[in-house]
Amino acid sequence: MTALRQTLKSAADLADAGLISRPRAEEIAEVADRYAAAVTPAMAALIDPADAGDPIARQFIPDRRELDRHPAELSDPIGDDLKSPVPGLVHRYKDRVLVKLAAACAVYCRFCFRREMVGPGKAAALSESELANALDYIRAHPEIWEVILTGGDPLILSPRRIAQVTAALAEIPHVKILRWHTRVPVVAPERVTDALAAALRSAAKTVYVALHANHPRELTDPAREACARLIDAGLAMVSQTVLLKGVNDDAATLEALMRAFVETRIKPYYLHHGDLAPGTAHLRTTIGEGQALMRDLRRRLSGLALPTYVLDIPGAHGKVPVGPSYLYETENAAGYTVEDARGEAHAYEDCCAGPTATV
Ligand code: SF4
């Protein structure tokens, strides 16, 4: 396939590019109308059209099953709207807020937990007045230590716009950390220019970039170079991965992905259990399957390369680690049973010197 120059945005585009057959394009046209579709040239180049189970295609090419909505699935799976005091801002945890700067993305992931809120037809970015209101809210809440810039994908905005946001947040004394959530360095690495890196950088604040990638093939040479450009500019990077059936739900794939992150100077941060986004049941694993994979990963990887497996509790209750657990209370004894990485159990006596005496 010759290299594409433009993002593919419809079922017909995907067929024209040879990524799917014409009958398949007819089958999924309705899905692409319902939920936004976009495949960048970088991701299209990774797809093997001859492989019916291609893990990159599975993430970006619409599937008929997306029209099947499970009764447990929710339009707002993690409850953003329940914790939104001003438009575009979510205040779920005391010391941090999300600012949803953009409602568009370079690609549209078929499992996206904000799929009802992103894509064409939605306001592409926060307006000036909405951004001003969000900044006023942050200024008025001294408990906000960290601001997470998200969307959509905020790195689709121009470096000029990003620099404005960085500068405005840099002037708020109680904000110490800026964290940008993005897929851009992987799905559109050509957008990660020196100008973008400079716009993200702040002399006054510590800036993290949280990179979303789900399969080791996504960490191409251009993607690794894009990440290096950000890190060499002084930004720290962590990763986020969504556990996806048929994409990365095997230990070897996750192991390769986590090693690729660490080799790129990115600390693996979260492995997300698939959210209850509408029409995504065919891409979700069970929590038990996720826990078994984490057990396997602990046997294979150093702590540096291990993410935390988390579930975002529906109803805006926040994220929690969901195991597996290696520690069990032992009945009728002051102790525990601890399981090692090989699955062998060991007794552990939980002892300490007791309370410090007061004079
Ligand atoms: S890039 Fe993020 S926000 Fe955009 S579709 Fe993918 S998961 Fe959703």
Boltz pocket constraint, residues with backbone or C-beta under 6 A from the ligand:
constraints:
  - pocket:
      binder: B
      contacts: [[A, 104], [A, 105], [A, 106], [A, 107], [A, 108], [A, 109], [A, 111], [A, 112], [A, 113], [A, 114], [A, 115], [A, 118], [A, 151], [A, 152], [A, 153], [A, 183], [A, 212]]
      max_distance: 6.0
